[in-house]
Amino acid sequence: MEQTHATKQRLIEVGMAMLLKHGYHDLGIQALLDATNTPKGSFYHHFSNKEDFALQVIDEYMELVHAGLSASLGDNNLPPLERVRRFFELTEQAYRREGYMGCLLGGLGQELSGVSALFRRKIDDCFSEIARQLAACLEEAGKQGDLPAGADTSRMASLLVGCWEGAALRSRLRGDATPLTRMLDFYFSAVRTRTVTLEHSLPNAEGCSDEDRHEPRTHSQGFRRRRGLRQN
């Protein structure tokens, strides 16, 4: 039984790295078996099919995310906003070790959300859970007076997750941390100055551009700029 568990864990760990690098459609079961020196029968003993395998990899990935959230958000030696930022800084360190392959949830979400309702719901639920835990810490920051009065912490957390995922994609394209650090700098600078609400300063939550991060602007200015981009 112990050896069986070790085999399954090895398949998940190696498969996670392969999914991150190659994506779902380009991951071949035989390539995974060769990489882990695992017989085909052992794979189908633990997983009913490739879809089941990928879903269990996502579960394992979320265990790692939860560990990072617990280590960061649960550190009461830091103020709440610093705890939130610390989670993303630890995540960036993990991306660096992996060669800036980005977020597994984001990668699979982009690849599969249009073709699989099951994966779309699964990944969206994962993002929602991350945002929920971040929102609880932001709520604590609000109670301490570190956020503008009446700040919608749930929306702020959702925006933060969306911006991070957009920056993670840019980071993968560039092969460095610059988009990630710029996004964090902009977000937390906007929060700490308390001169604008994030709903207005981050109109494009899914992929905050470099211009967005460097210079906060009004919602109407952002709308006019986006209209111009669509017309070109």
C-alpha positions in Angstrom: 0.0 0.0 0.0 2.8 2.4 0.9 4.6 1.6 -2.4 1.4 2.2 -4.3 0.9 5.6 -2.7 4.5 6.5 -3.6 3.9 5.6 -7.2 0.8 7.7 -7.4 2.6 10.7 -5.8 5.5 10.4 -8.2 3.1 10.4 -11.2 1.4 13.5 -9.8 4.6 15.4 -9.0 6.2 14.7 -12.4 2.9 15.2 -14.2 2.5 18.6 -12.6 5.8 19.8 -14.0 4.9 18.3 -17.4 1.5 19.9 -17.4 3.0 23.3 -16.5 5.5 23.1 -19.3 3.5 21.4 -22.1 -0.1 21.9 -21.2 -2.9 19.3 -21.1 -3.3 18.5 -24.8 0.5 18.0 -25.4 0.9 15.8 -22.3 1.2 12.2 -23.5 0.5 9.5 -21.0 3.3 7.4 -22.4 5.7 10.2 -22.0 4.7 10.5 -18.3 5.1 6.7 -17.9 8.6 6.9 -19.4 9.6 9.8 -17.3 8.5 8.0 -14.1 9.4 4.5 -15.2 5.9 3.4 -14.4 3.9 0.6 -16.0 0.7 1.6 -17.8 -1.3 -0.6 -15.5 -0.1 1.3 -12.5 -1.3 4.6 -14.0 -4.8 3.3 -14.6 -4.9 1.7 -11.1 -4.7 5.2 -9.7 -6.4 7.3 -12.4 -9.4 6.4 -14.5 -8.1 8.5 -17.4 -6.1 11.5 -18.4 -8.8 13.9 -17.3 -9.0 12.3 -13.8 -5.2 12.5 -13.6 -5.2 16.3 -14.4 -7.9 17.0 -11.9 -6.0 15.3 -9.2 -2.9 17.2 -10.2 -4.9 20.4 -9.7 -5.9 19.2 -6.3 -2.3 18.6 -5.4 -1.3 22.0 -6.8 -4.0 23.6 -4.6 -2.5 21.8 -1.5 0.7 23.7 -2.3 -1.2 27.0 -2.7 -3.0 26.4 0.6 0.3 25.8 2.3 1.6 29.1 0.9 -1.5 30.9 2.0 -1.3 29.5 5.5 2.4 30.3 5.9 1.9 33.9 4.7 -1.6 35.0 5.9 -1.1 33.2 9.2 2.1 35.0 10.1 0.8 37.4 12.8 4.2 39.0 13.1 3.4 40.9 9.9 0.7 43.5 9.3 -2.2 42.1 7.1 -1.2 43.9 3.9 2.4 42.6 4.2 1.0 39.1 4.7 -0.9 39.3 1.5 2.1 40.6 -0.4 4.2 37.9 1.2 2.1 35.2 -0.3 2.7 36.5 -3.8 6.4 37.0 -3.2 6.7 33.4 -2.1 4.7 32.4 -5.2 7.1 34.4 -7.4 10.0 32.5 -5.8 8.4 29.2 -6.8 7.9 30.5 -10.3 11.6 31.4 -10.4 12.7 27.9 -9.4 10.5 26.5 -12.1 11.9 28.8 -14.8 9.0 31.2 -14.9 6.5 28.7 -16.3 3.7 30.7 -14.6 0.6 29.4 -12.8 -0.7 25.9 -13.5 -4.3 27.1 -12.8 -3.9 30.0 -15.2 -2.3 27.9 -17.9 -4.8 25.1 -17.8 -7.6 27.6 -17.5 -6.6 29.3 -20.7 -6.2 26.1 -22.5 -9.3 24.2 -21.3 -11.9 26.7 -20.2 -13.4 27.0 -23.6 -13.7 23.2 -24.2 -14.4 21.7 -20.8 -17.0 22.9 -18.4 -15.6 20.6 -15.8 -12.2 22.2 -15.9 -13.6 25.7 -16.1 -15.6 25.2 -12.9 -12.8 23.4 -11.1 -10.2 26.1 -11.9 -12.7 29.0 -11.2 -13.5 27.5 -7.8 -9.7 27.3 -7.1 -9.3 31.0 -7.9 -12.4 31.9 -5.8 -11.0 30.1 -2.8 -7.7 31.9 -3.1 -9.5 35.2 -3.4 -11.7 34.3 -0.4 -8.7 33.8 1.9 -7.0 36.9 0.6 -10.2 38.9 1.2 -10.3 37.8 4.9 -6.8 39.2 5.4 -7.7 42.4 3.6 -10.7 42.7 5.8 -8.4 42.6 8.8 -6.3 45.3 7.2 -9.5 47.4 6.8 -10.3 47.0 10.5 -6.9 48.3 11.3 -7.4 51.4 9.2 -4.9 50.4 6.5 -7.6 50.5 3.7 -10.0 53.2 2.6 -13.2 53.2 4.6 -15.9 51.1 2.9 -13.4 49.2 0.7 -14.9 46.2 -0.9 -12.3 43.6 0.2 -13.8 40.7 -1.8 -13.6 42.7 -5.0 -10.1 43.9 -4.1 -9.0 40.3 -3.6 -10.5 39.1 -6.9 -8.8 42.0 -8.7 -5.5 41.1 -7.1 -5.8 37.4 -8.2 -6.8 38.5 -11.7 -3.9 40.9 -12.0 -1.5 38.4 -10.7 -2.6 35.8 -13.3 -2.2 38.3 -16.1 1.2 39.3 -14.8 2.1 35.6 -14.5 1.4 35.1 -18.2 3.6 38.1 -19.1 6.3 36.8 -16.8 6.2 33.5 -18.7 6.5 35.3 -22.0 9.4 37.4 -20.8 11.1 34.7 -18.7 11.6 37.0 -15.7 9.8 38.4 -12.7 9.5 42.0 -13.9 5.7 41.9 -14.7 5.0 40.3 -11.3 7.0 42.8 -9.2 5.6 45.8 -11.1 2.1 44.6 -10.6 2.6 44.1 -6.9 4.3 47.4 -6.5 1.5 49.2 -8.3 -1.3 47.4 -6.4 0.1 47.9 -2.9 1.2 51.5 -3.6 -2.4 52.3 -4.6 -3.7 50.6 -1.5 -1.2 52.3 0.9 -1.7 55.8 -0.5 -5.4 55.5 -0.1 -6.0 58.2 -2.7 -7.9 56.0 -5.1 -10.1 52.9 -4.8 -8.8 49.8 -6.6 -12.0 49.4 -8.5 -11.0 52.6 -10.4 -7.2 52.3 -10.5 -7.3 48.8 -11.9 -9.9 48.8 -14.6 -8.3 45.9 -16.5 -8.0 43.3 -13.7 -7.0 40.4 -15.9 -3.8 41.8 -17.3 -2.7 45.2 -15.9 -0.5 46.7 -18.5 2.8 48.4 -17.7 1.2 51.8 -18.2 -1.5 50.9 -15.7 1.1 50.0 -13.1 3.2 53.2 -13.5 0.4 55.8 -13.5 -3.0 55.5 -11.8 -5.7 57.2 -13.9 -9.4 57.7 -13.7 -11.9 55.1 -14.9 -13.0 57.3 -17.9 -9.4 57.8 -19.0 -8.9 54.0 -18.9 -12.1 53.5 -20.9 -11.1 55.9 -23.6 -7.7 54.3 -23.9 -9.2 50.8 -24.2 -11.7 52.0 -26.8 -8.8 53.3 -28.8 -7.0 50.0 -28.7 -10.1 48.2 -29.9 -10.5 50.5 -32.9 -6.9 49.9 -34.1 
